[in-house]
Amino acid sequence: MKYRLMDILACPMCKHFHLDLYVFQEKEYPKREPNGQLPLCEIYCAYKNTEVKSLESPPCQECIKKEVVEGLLVCPACNRWYPIIDEIPRMLPDKLRKRESELEFLEKYKSKIPQKVLESGLPFNLKS
């Protein structure tokens, strides 16, 4: 998943923007260069975890060369979490999510996932 995607992603359930990003594994593409006007993001820079307007110089030269391979998106408003697997954010509504595979994801990365998500994250958590 490209970091700049975070500039447009919102929680599919409650529509909250912006989501919290936790990166477990990253891949680098050293030959990529930004094309177009900088900054590439309009509102939120996930690479620096801040609003674009607060950046003195946007990190687009670095950010464009990296993608999140494995990670987690968390909605701070409704405490829903969405896994990033093989560079793809899996942002499905609750009724389409598969409990068993999602609990396996939580178990696999539990040392890197916030305790709040592990204990009370929606739609599944390790306590449910």
TORTORNU-619466 format. One record per atom (N, C-alpha, C): residue number from 0; x, y, z; residue in three letters. Coordinates in steps of 0.001 Angstrom, whole numbers, plus 500000, padded with zeros to 6 digits. Example, Ala and Ser with C-alpha at 12.3 -4.5 7.8 and 13.67 -1.06 7.14 Angstrom:
2
REC  nr      u      v      w rest
REC   0 513190 494310 507800  ALA
REC   0 512300 495500 507800  ALA
REC   0 513200 496700 507800  ALA
REC   1 512850 497750 507080  SER
REC   1 513670 498940 507140  SER
REC   1 512900 500030 507870  SER
//
This chain:
128
REC  nr      u      v      w rest
REC   0 500834 498834 500000  MET
REC   0 500000 500000 500000  MET
REC   0 500886 501237 500000  MET
REC   1 500608 502144 499136  LYS
REC   1 501352 503400 499103  LYS
REC   1 500939 504293 500279  LYS
REC   2 501902 504943 500880  TYR
REC   2 501605 505838 501998  TYR
REC   2 500615 506929 501587  TYR
REC   3 500734 507398 500364  ARG
REC   3 499872 508510 499956  ARG
REC   3 498396 508128 499858  ARG
REC   4 498091 506831 499872  LEU
REC   4 496705 506391 499896  LEU
REC   4 496010 506829 501186  LEU
REC   5 496777 506977 502241  MET
REC   5 496220 507394 503532  MET
REC   5 495596 508790 503475  MET
REC   6 495958 509551 502461  ASP
REC   6 495407 510897 502288  ASP
REC   6 493931 510859 501895  ASP
REC   7 493449 509711 501433  ILE
REC   7 492047 509623 501009  ILE
REC   7 491251 508535 501734  ILE
REC   8 491915 507656 502474  LEU
REC   8 491201 506567 503144  LEU
REC   8 490446 507052 504372  LEU
REC   9 489225 506547 504515  ALA
REC   9 488409 506800 505700  ALA
REC   9 487819 505460 506135  ALA
REC  10 487376 505378 507356  CYS
REC  10 486770 504153 507862  CYS
REC  10 485492 503870 507071  CYS
REC  11 485367 502676 506485  PRO
REC  11 484161 502378 505721  PRO
REC  11 482896 502258 506576  PRO
REC  12 483062 502079 507876  MET
REC  12 481893 501917 508745  MET
REC  12 481392 503257 509304  MET
REC  13 482304 504074 509841  CYS
REC  13 481863 505331 510471  CYS
REC  13 482283 506572 509691  CYS
REC  14 483079 506381 508630  LYS
REC  14 483532 507455 507728  LYS
REC  14 484553 508404 508350  LYS
REC  15 485144 508030 509473  HIS
REC  15 486143 508891 510121  HIS
REC  15 487414 508974 509269  HIS
REC  16 487973 510182 509199  PHE
REC  16 489248 510434 508519  PHE
REC  16 490127 511166 509516  PHE
REC  17 491274 510833 509682  HIS
REC  17 492206 509905 509112  HIS
REC  17 492349 508683 510008  HIS
REC  18 492822 507619 509408  LEU
REC  18 493044 506374 510127  LEU
REC  18 494477 506323 510646  LEU
REC  19 494671 505597 511733  ASP
REC  19 496017 505392 512266  ASP
REC  19 496673 504239 511502  ASP
REC  20 497929 504410 511169  LEU
REC  20 498665 503409 510405  LEU
REC  20 499786 502817 511253  LEU
REC  21 499840 501482 511290  TYR
REC  21 500921 500756 511957  TYR
REC  21 501596 499909 510892  TYR
REC  22 502883 500131 510695  VAL
REC  22 503631 499429 509647  VAL
REC  22 504423 498288 510276  VAL
REC  23 504192 497073 509786  PHE
REC  23 504910 495897 510276  PHE
REC  23 506035 495510 509318  PHE
REC  24 505797 495692 508034  GLN
REC  24 506812 495371 507032  GLN
REC  24 506680 496351 505877  GLN
REC  25 507810 496822 505399  GLU
REC  25 507854 497827 504341  GLU
REC  25 508755 497320 503209  GLU
REC  26 508459 497742 502004  LYS
REC  26 509282 497385 500850  LYS
REC  26 509742 498670 500183  LYS
REC  27 510974 498659 499697  GLU
REC  27 511533 499855 499076  GLU
REC  27 511665 499673 497568  GLU
REC  28 511319 500733 496847  TYR
REC  28 511447 500806 495392  TYR
REC  28 512359 501993 495079  TYR
REC  29 513684 501799 495114  PRO
REC  29 514640 502910 495040  PRO
REC  29 514611 503714 493743  PRO
REC  30 514105 503171 492673  LYS
REC  30 514129 503896 491396  LYS
REC  30 512919 504799 491170  LYS
REC  31 511940 504737 492024  ARG
REC  31 510749 505576 491855  ARG
REC  31 511067 507036 492131  ARG
REC  32 510472 507880 491338  GLU
REC  32 510600 509327 491522  GLU
REC  32 509212 509949 491442  GLU
REC  33 508951 510970 492251  PRO
REC  33 507641 511617 492170  PRO
REC  33 507477 512354 490843  PRO
REC  34 506312 512231 490272  ASN
REC  34 506019 513057 489098  ASN
REC  34 504819 513923 489452  ASN
REC  35 504838 515118 489019  GLY
REC  35 503787 516056 489385  GLY
REC  35 504259 517021 490449  GLY
REC  36 503339 517839 490868  GLN
REC  36 503648 518895 491830  GLN
REC  36 503690 518333 493256  GLN
REC  37 504663 518780 494032  LEU
REC  37 504782 518366 495425  LEU
REC  37 504093 519386 496322  LEU
REC  38 503507 518985 497409  PRO
REC  38 503416 517633 497928  PRO
REC  38 502387 516807 497158  PRO
REC  39 502594 515501 497150  LEU
REC  39 501675 514591 496471  LEU
REC  39 500365 514443 497247  LEU
REC  40 500434 514507 498556  CYS
REC  40 499235 514414 499400  CYS
REC  40 498678 515813 499646  CYS
REC  41 497372 515897 499780  GLU
REC  41 496728 517200 499967  GLU
REC  41 496469 517550 501421  GLU
REC  42 496065 516556 502220  ILE
REC  42 495635 516848 503593  ILE
REC  42 496548 516225 504641  ILE
REC  43 496800 514917 504501  TYR
REC  43 497481 514162 505546  TYR
REC  43 498686 513410 504986  TYR
REC  44 499828 513567 505641  CYS
REC  44 501050 512847 505274  CYS
REC  44 501232 511693 506259  CYS
REC  45 500897 510472 505813  ALA
REC  45 501030 509291 506679  ALA
REC  45 502489 508942 506922  ALA
REC  46 503340 509272 505980  TYR
REC  46 504768 508957 506122  TYR
REC  46 505359 509681 507330  TYR
REC  47 504916 510910 507562  LYS
REC  47 505378 511686 508724  LYS
REC  47 504320 511768 509826  LYS
REC  48 503150 511161 509586  ASN
REC  48 502058 511139 510558  ASN
REC  48 501662 512547 511015  ASN
REC  49 501410 513417 510033  THR
REC  49 501034 514786 510338  THR
REC  49 500269 515403 509176  THR
REC  50 499683 516540 509413  GLU
REC  50 498989 517254 508348  GLU
REC  50 500001 517848 507383  GLU
REC  51 499664 517838 506118  VAL
REC  51 500573 518340 505081  VAL
REC  51 500923 519805 505323  VAL
REC  52 499947 520609 505736  LYS
REC  52 500201 522047 505920  LYS
REC  52 501207 522349 507025  LYS
REC  53 501448 521381 507916  SER
REC  53 502418 521608 508990  SER
REC  53 503847 521232 508583  SER
REC  54 504014 520679 507403  LEU
REC  54 505344 520265 506939  LEU
REC  54 506077 521417 506261  LEU
REC  55 507300 521638 506696  GLU
REC  55 508124 522660 506048  GLU
REC  55 508543 522199 504655  GLU
REC  56 509006 520975 504569  SER
REC  56 509310 520392 503257  SER
REC  56 508771 518961 503246  SER
REC  57 507832 518671 502363  PRO
REC  57 507229 517336 502342  PRO
REC  57 508241 516255 501966  PRO
REC  58 508103 515056 502565  PRO
REC  58 509058 513972 502336  PRO
REC  58 508730 513113 501110  PRO
REC  59 508117 513690 500105  CYS
REC  59 507656 512926 498936  CYS
REC  59 508774 512141 498258  CYS
REC  60 509989 512687 498229  GLN
REC  60 511120 511991 497597  GLN
REC  60 511409 510653 498278  GLN
REC  61 511234 510593 499598  GLU
REC  61 511445 509352 500352  GLU
REC  61 510201 508470 500298  GLU
REC  62 509071 509077 500528  CYS
REC  62 507803 508359 500654  CYS
REC  62 507446 507582 499390  CYS
REC  63 507656 508171 498246  ILE
REC  63 507280 507549 496972  ILE
REC  63 508009 506227 496746  ILE
REC  64 509138 506056 497412  LYS
REC  64 509976 504867 497213  LYS
REC  64 509629 503724 498161  LYS
REC  65 508624 503916 499018  LYS
REC  65 508294 502896 500017  LYS
REC  65 506819 502521 499957  LYS
REC  66 506562 501244 500240  GLU
REC  66 505190 500758 500337  GLU
REC  66 505057 499866 501559  GLU
REC  67 503883 499892 502150  VAL
REC  67 503584 499044 503295  VAL
REC  67 503182 497669 502773  VAL
REC  68 503930 496650 503168  VAL
REC  68 503644 495275 502752  VAL
REC  68 502667 494636 503735  VAL
REC  69 502976 494753 505019  GLU
REC  69 502116 494230 506079  GLU
REC  69 501934 495336 507102  GLU
REC  70 500706 495509 507555  GLY
REC  70 500442 496548 508532  GLY
REC  70 499005 496529 508998  GLY
REC  71 498629 497609 509648  LEU
REC  71 497311 497694 510261  LEU
REC  71 496799 499124 510153  LEU
REC  72 495534 499251 509783  LEU
REC  72 494838 500535 509819  LEU
REC  72 493848 500467 510968  LEU
REC  73 493807 501518 511788  VAL
REC  73 492902 501545 512928  VAL
REC  73 492110 502842 512892  VAL
REC  74 490793 502712 513063  CYS
REC  74 489944 503904 513148  CYS
REC  74 489904 504353 514609  CYS
REC  75 490397 505559 514906  PRO
REC  75 490384 506011 516298  PRO
REC  75 488979 506351 516799  PRO
REC  76 488018 506511 515894  ALA
REC  76 486657 506872 516299  ALA
REC  76 485842 505650 516740  ALA
REC  77 485868 504574 515949  CYS
REC  77 485023 503411 516269  CYS
REC  77 485828 502179 516686  CYS
REC  78 487149 502266 516697  ASN
REC  78 488065 501197 517110  ASN
REC  78 488020 499977 516195  ASN
REC  79 487617 500188 514939  ARG
REC  79 487700 499103 513960  ARG
REC  79 489108 499073 513397  ARG
REC  80 489534 497884 513042  TRP
REC  80 490873 497713 512487  TRP
REC  80 490761 496962 511168  TRP
REC  81 491717 497260 510306  TYR
REC  81 491743 496674 508972  TYR
REC  81 493179 496245 508668  TYR
REC  82 493378 494966 508325  PRO
REC  82 494736 494503 508042  PRO
REC  82 495225 494960 506666  PRO
REC  83 496513 495141 506554  ILE
REC  83 497169 495343 505258  ILE
REC  83 497971 494072 505031  ILE
REC  84 497635 493342 503975  ILE
REC  84 498268 492058 503687  ILE
REC  84 498732 492061 502237  ILE
REC  85 499996 491747 502023  ASP
REC  85 500570 491736 500671  ASP
REC  85 500311 493054 499936  ASP
REC  86 500530 494158 500650  GLU
REC  86 500416 495526 500124  GLU
REC  86 498980 495980 499856  GLU
REC  87 497984 495195 500280  ILE
REC  87 496586 495545 500010  ILE
REC  87 495840 495779 501318  ILE
REC  88 495262 496991 501504  PRO
REC  88 494427 497214 502689  PRO
REC  88 493094 496473 502516  PRO
REC  89 492748 495664 503491  ARG
REC  89 491507 494867 503437  ARG
REC  89 490446 495592 504248  ARG
REC  90 489755 496518 503608  MET
REC  90 488798 497384 504301  MET
REC  90 487362 496977 503974  MET
REC  91 486991 495826 504453  LEU
REC  91 485655 495292 504201  LEU
REC  91 484702 495648 505331  LEU
REC  92 483405 495730 505027  PRO
REC  92 482421 495899 506102  PRO
REC  92 482428 494670 507017  PRO
REC  93 482002 494854 508241  ASP
REC  93 482054 493788 509249  ASP
REC  93 481462 492467 508755  ASP
REC  94 480323 492507 508102  LYS
REC  94 479626 491271 507723  LYS
REC  94 480367 490470 506647  LYS
REC  95 481329 491073 505969  LEU
REC  95 482087 490366 504936  LEU
REC  95 483462 489886 505414  LEU
REC  96 483778 490186 506655  ARG
REC  96 485095 489805 507180  ARG
REC  96 485067 488383 507729  ARG
REC  97 486185 487698 507610  LYS
REC  97 486309 486295 508041  LYS
REC  97 487028 486231 509390  LYS
REC  98 486282 485855 510398  ARG
REC  98 486763 485848 511782  ARG
REC  98 488073 485065 511946  ARG
REC  99 488117 483850 511450  GLU
REC  99 489278 482990 511673  GLU
REC  99 490569 483597 511110  GLU
REC 100 490540 484057 509875  SER
REC 100 491758 484603 509268  SER
REC 100 492153 485930 509916  SER
REC 101 491181 486699 510351  GLU
REC 101 491499 487978 510999  GLU
REC 101 492099 487762 512389  GLU
REC 102 491609 486759 513108  LEU
REC 102 492197 486447 514410  LEU
REC 102 493618 485901 514249  LEU
REC 103 493866 485164 513173  GLU
REC 103 495229 484702 512885  GLU
REC 103 496163 485883 512646  GLU
REC 104 495674 486901 511945  PHE
REC 104 496464 488112 511703  PHE
REC 104 496801 488790 513030  PHE
REC 105 495807 488921 513919  LEU
REC 105 496053 489531 515233  LEU
REC 105 497089 488743 516027  LEU
REC 106 496972 487434 516007  GLU
REC 106 497936 486584 516721  GLU
REC 106 499345 486745 516155  GLU
REC 107 499454 486749 514843  LYS
REC 107 500756 486841 514182  LYS
REC 107 501502 488119 514562  LYS
REC 108 500779 489233 514658  TYR
REC 108 501423 490534 514898  TYR
REC 108 501094 491122 516277  TYR
REC 109 500648 490299 517215  LYS
REC 109 500162 490850 518486  LYS
REC 109 501205 491669 519248  LYS
REC 110 502476 491416 519026  SER
REC 110 503504 492208 519718  SER
REC 110 503637 493613 519114  SER
REC 111 503069 493839 517936  LYS
REC 111 503169 495135 517260  LYS
REC 111 501846 495899 517214  LYS
REC 112 500782 495253 517674  ILE
REC 112 499442 495833 517608  ILE
REC 112 499101 496481 518941  ILE
REC 113 498494 497676 518911  PRO
REC 113 498104 498325 520171  PRO
REC 113 497190 497426 521014  PRO
REC 114 497387 497449 522321  GLN
REC 114 496618 496618 523250  GLN
REC 114 495116 496858 523105  GLN
REC 115 494737 498085 522866  LYS
REC 115 493308 498426 522734  LYS
REC 115 492666 497629 521592  LYS
REC 116 493383 497472 520491  VAL
REC 116 492866 496704 519350  VAL
REC 116 492790 495221 519709  VAL
REC 117 493824 494711 520355  LEU
REC 117 493848 493296 520731  LEU
REC 117 492719 492933 521690  LEU
REC 118 492387 493857 522593  GLU
REC 118 491394 493560 523632  GLU
REC 118 489975 493973 523276  GLU
REC 119 489813 495058 522503  SER
REC 119 488455 495532 522240  SER
REC 119 488230 496015 520805  SER
REC 120 489158 495688 519896  GLY
REC 120 489006 496098 518503  GLY
REC 120 487793 495431 517859  GLY
REC 121 487249 496117 516873  LEU
REC 121 486074 495613 516154  LEU
REC 121 486468 495251 514723  LEU
REC 122 485849 494311 514114  PRO
REC 122 484753 493497 514624  PRO
REC 122 485211 492301 515460  PRO
REC 123 486529 492017 515441  PHE
REC 123 487050 490877 516205  PHE
REC 123 488229 491325 517050  PHE
REC 124 488446 490609 518138  ASN
REC 124 489616 490869 518971  ASN
REC 124 490000 489567 519666  ASN
REC 125 491128 489561 520322  LEU
REC 125 491612 488326 520937  LEU
REC 125 490858 487955 522214  LEU
REC 126 490047 488875 522727  LYS
REC 126 489262 488594 523926  LYS
REC 126 487863 488081 523583  LYS
REC 127 487445 488235 522303  SER
REC 127 486073 487825 521948  SER
REC 127 485961 486360 521621  SER
//
